[in-house]
C-alpha cells in the first residue's frame, strides 16, 4: 500500500498541507486533517487516542523531549533512572523523524488550485 494514502478514507493525500501523521502506541499512520478530526471524535478511551506527530504540537513535543534528553544525559539529577528517562524521551523524537522521512518527504509542500476530492 502506498504511504501517502489516508488510513481513514483511503484517498490520496496530495500535499503536506492536508497531511496529519498520528501515532498510537507503536504505530504511525497518515490522515487528512479532516479525517483526523473524525478519528479523534471516535476515540472513546485514553489508550485508543491518536496523537499528532507533525505540526505545531509535534514540534513543541520534540523540542521539549530534546531538552529533557539533554538534561538527563548531561547531568546527574536522577542517576541511572535519569538516563533511562532520557532514553525513553527519545521516543517522540524518533517518531517525528520517522514520520518526516516516510510520509512527509515524499509529498510536495503545497499545491495551488488543487481540485477538490
BELKAVEN-V662566 format. One record per pair of residues at least 6 apart in sequence whose ideal C-beta (glycine too) atoms are under 6 Angstrom apart, sorted by the first residue. I is the first residue (numbers start at 1). J is the second residue. If there is no record, write none. Layout:
((I | J) (I | J))
This chain:
((3 | 102) (3 | 103) (4 | 13) (5 | 12) (6 | 13) (6 | 31) (6 | 32) (6 | 35) (7 | 29) (8 | 31) (8 | 35) (8 | 39) (9 | 35) (11 | 117) (13 | 19) (13 | 30) (14 | 111) (14 | 114) (15 | 107) (15 | 108) (15 | 110) (15 | 111) (16 | 104) (16 | 107) (16 | 109) (17 | 110) (18 | 32) (18 | 33) (20 | 31) (20 | 33) (20 | 36) (20 | 52) (21 | 28) (21 | 30) (21 | 53) (21 | 54) (21 | 99) (21 | 103) (22 | 29) (22 | 50) (22 | 52) (23 | 51) (23 | 53) (23 | 95) (24 | 50) (28 | 99) (30 | 103) (39 | 50) (43 | 49) (52 | 58) (53 | 95) (53 | 96) (53 | 99) (54 | 99) (58 | 96) (61 | 92) (62 | 93) (62 | 96) (65 | 89) (65 | 92) (65 | 93) (68 | 89) (69 | 86) (69 | 89) (69 | 90) (72 | 82) (72 | 85) (72 | 86) (73 | 86))
